[in-house]
Amino acid sequence: MEYSGGYFLLSAASANQPFYLTQVDDGGFHLEKLISMDEEVGGVFPNIFDIWADRKPKRPTPVLSKSVLDKVFVSMVFGTLEDALEGYREARAQEPSVSLIGISLDEKYLPDFHDWRDPINDETGEGEGVVYCLKKKQPTSSGGIFAGYDIAGYELGGRFLSFLGNHLFKDYLALDPNLSINKYGLFPELQSAEALARYTNEVLAEQGMAEEDLMWLPWKITIYEGF
């Protein structure tokens, strides 16, 4: 069983996407559209911390109404597909490239995730959207299209750092030259994604090649709108 970690809006207007696409293209893979839970790679928005601090976003992003923003958990996640679709409709009217995804995690990873995450910041852990969603143990909503698996570490404040954001793709190819990713820059097979996540935690992080203070896991991504 897989449980929902929430729903995200993505914007292809991310100024950094061409950089991360180049990483993949150099490996001989062609992508139609890059999907990632990483704010920098996938263009995830809205950033609640920026809004609270009245900071200008790093890139142009659609402006969402207060009624929608009130439904966004820290830092950029919607708790239900219904709320996310409301945000998607508002954003899509301003920027046609906006898309909507859901993320989920296999239940076998939940005990380790919560044991690792909760003690770090007991006061605000419940307030972080992904933590809150996973604790509810609800399946990702039906009706979406399977996109693949993103290997990502969950950061303080409710953000993700993906394998592309941490420049790990070449390390993965060095481990397995026959490795394949799909047209979204994701891993199509769970077994391969799980093996790479273990490699990231047990080898790359220990060697200082991946962020060592994160728990790298294979997150399943489902597409709902915009592709």
N, C-alpha and C positions, 0 to 999 in steps of 0.2 A: 504494500500500500504506500502511496505517495501522498504527502500532505502539502497544502498550499502555503507558500511563503509570501503571497501577495501578488499584486498586479502593478505593472509599470508602463508609463508612457515613454516612448523613445522618439527622438528627433534626429533625422538624417542631416539636419542642419549643423550637427556637431562639427566644429572647426577642426577637431582632431581626427575625425574618421578617416580622411585620406592617408594620414600617417599610419594608422593601424592597418588599413587595407594594404598598404605597401608591404608591411611585414609579411602578410599572407601571400600576396602576389609574388614576392621574391622567392617564395617556396614552391612556386609553380602551380598554385591553386587559384581558381577563378571564383570570385564571390559575386552574387547578384545584389545582396544587401547584407551588411554586417549587423548581427544581433548580439547584444551583450548587456548584462546587468550592470556593467561597469559604467559609472557616470561619464567618464572621459571617452571611453570607447564607443558606447552605444548611444550617447546623448540623452541619458535618463534625466527627466525633469518632472515636476518642479522641485527645486531644492528648498525645503522648508527653512533651513538655517539661513539661507540668503534672504529669504522673504522676511523672516523675523528680524534680521539685522539690517534690513533695507539696503542690501547690497545689490549692485548690478550684476546679473548673471554673466558668466564667462563668454557665453555665446547667445545669439538671438534665439529666444524661445517664446512660444505662445503664452499669452497672459490669461490666466484662469481666474474665474470669478471667485469671490470670497466664499460663496456657498460650496463651491467645489474644493477649494483649498482647505476648508474646514474638515474635509473628509480624507485628507492626505495625512498619513502617519509619518513620523520621523523615519527616514529623512525624505524619501520620495515615493513611498509605496501606498497604494490603495488597498484596503482590506477586503473589498468585495469587487466582483466583476461589474456589478451594477454601478457602483460609484466610479469605477475606472472608465466605464463606457460614457458616463456623463462628462468626465474630464476629456475623454477622447473626442467626443463630438464638439466640444468647445474649441479644443486645440486644432482639430482637423479643419475647421472653418477658416482658421488663420494660416495654417501651414499644411499643405496636402501630403507632405512626407511623414507626418506623424503616424506612429503605429502603437499597438497595444499588445503586451505580452503578459503571461502569467508564469510564475516560477513555482517549482515544487521540489521536495526533497524526500527521498526514500525514508521510511520510518526507522530503518535500522541505524540511521545516522542521528536521529533526534536526541537520544540520551547523551551522546558525546557532545553534540552541538550545545545543548542547554547546560551541561556540566561545565563546558568551557566558557560559554558566553555569560551566564548569569553572575558568577562570582566577580567578574571584571568590574561591573558597575550595577550593583543590586538596586540602587535607587532609581535608575532610569532604564534598566533592561526591559522592564515590562512596557515602557513607552515606545520602544523601538518597533517599527512596524513589522519587520520580518520575524522578530522574536515573538511578538504578540500573535501573528498569524499562525506560526508553527505550533504554538501552544494550544491553539484552538483545535488542531488536528482535523481540519476540514480538507477534503479532496479538492483539487483544482477544478474549477467549473468545466462542465462538458461543453462541447460545441467548438472547441479550438482545434488547431492543427499542430501536431508534434513538429518542433523545429530542430531539436537536438539537445545536447548537453554542453553547458558552459562550466568550465572548471574555474571556480572563483573562491576567494577568501572573504569572509564577512568582517568588515571593519567596525571600529567604534563609531557610534553615531548612525548606524543603520545603512552604511554604504558598502559596496562591493568593489574588490579589486580582482579583475579577471586575469586569466593566463596571458591574454594579449596585452592587457594594461601593465603587467609585470614582465613583459618581453620574454615569455617562456616558450614560445612556439618553436624556436630553433633548438632549444634544449629537448623538447619532445621529439622533434624529428631526428636529433642525434641519437636518442634512445631507440626510436623505431622509425627507420627510413620509409617504411611502408604505411605509415600513419596517414589516415585520410580525414578530411573535414568536409562538410557539405557546403552548399551554396550560401549558407548563412554564417560560415566561419565557426560552426559548432561541430561537436563530435556526434555522429549518428548512432553510435552503439554504446550502451551503458557499460558493458564490460571494459571496453577500452578507456572510457572516461574515468571509471573507478580506479583502474590501474594507474592512470596518469595522475589522478588526485593523490593516491598513495605515494607515488614517486615524488610528487611535489612536496608533500609533508615530510617524508622520511629521508629524502636525499637532497633535493634542491634547497629546501628551507634550511636544512642542517649545514649545507655548504655556503649559505648566504646568498644564493642565486634567486631565491624567492623570499618574500616577506615571511620571516620566521614567527612573527607574533600572531599569525592568522591560521585558521583551520581551513584548509583547501578541500572543497567538496564538489562532487558532480551534481550540479543543479539542472533539473529538467526544465526546458523552456517550451511553452505552448503559445502559439500565435492566435490572437483573436481578431484583430483588425489591422488593416493598413498594408498588407502584403499581397 
